[in-house]
Amino acid sequence: MATFTKGLLSATAADDGQAFPVVSSHDTVHTGPSLATSYDEIWIYASNASASDVTLTIGWGEEPSTNDDLEIVMNVTAKTGYHMLIPGLILKGNASTALVVTAYASATNAVNLTGYVNHIVA
């Protein structure tokens, strides 16, 4: 039987679930599991505190040594609360190189991310 454990996005700097700002380069948001029998169900939300809309790009499943990730691009409108970016999508464990989720924005420190992960071990 699978076990589920709720946790924080691995890049949450303070390990307390607080939102963190997105910069204008590919920063890691979360690193997936390394066991092939493990899965991370990832939920990510974004808010834009700036006065202008910002384009946010999420790199999904990228291996750190390559740039073969699927990019999810969205417009985060200014001052409209949280937007759901990732609605529980799955990253499967990869024993050779853990898959990662990255983010970058068209404006530095305008978009803040928060979220959580359901760690699933089969």
Phi, psi and omega in degrees: 000139180287149175247144180241133176225125179277137181213179180272159169300137188294339181270003176296107189301319186272358183055033182230006176085002179293154177295151176228147185283148176262134178260190185263021173229166181291098175261143178289131176261319180205141174252126182289177182288160179259345178277132182295344179262011180247153180223148171242123173265116192249133178237121181228137178236151179229147171228152182239109182270356182279175181275352183234154175296150182229138174273127181243133179242125177254124173270121187249117174079019181292139168274135185304333183273355182229179176232047184258025184282158172276127180261130176251117185245133178214159176264124178257109184290152184290135169049049179236020178084195183281142174243133176284124178262309184239109186267059177080031177289157188254137165247124179273144179303144181227110186293331183281311178212118181300137178283150183231160172247128180240167177212146167212156185232157179287347176224127182291136175062022177266326183255134177245139179249148170212166180165193181205170182228137168260109178279126183239124177244120182279000000 
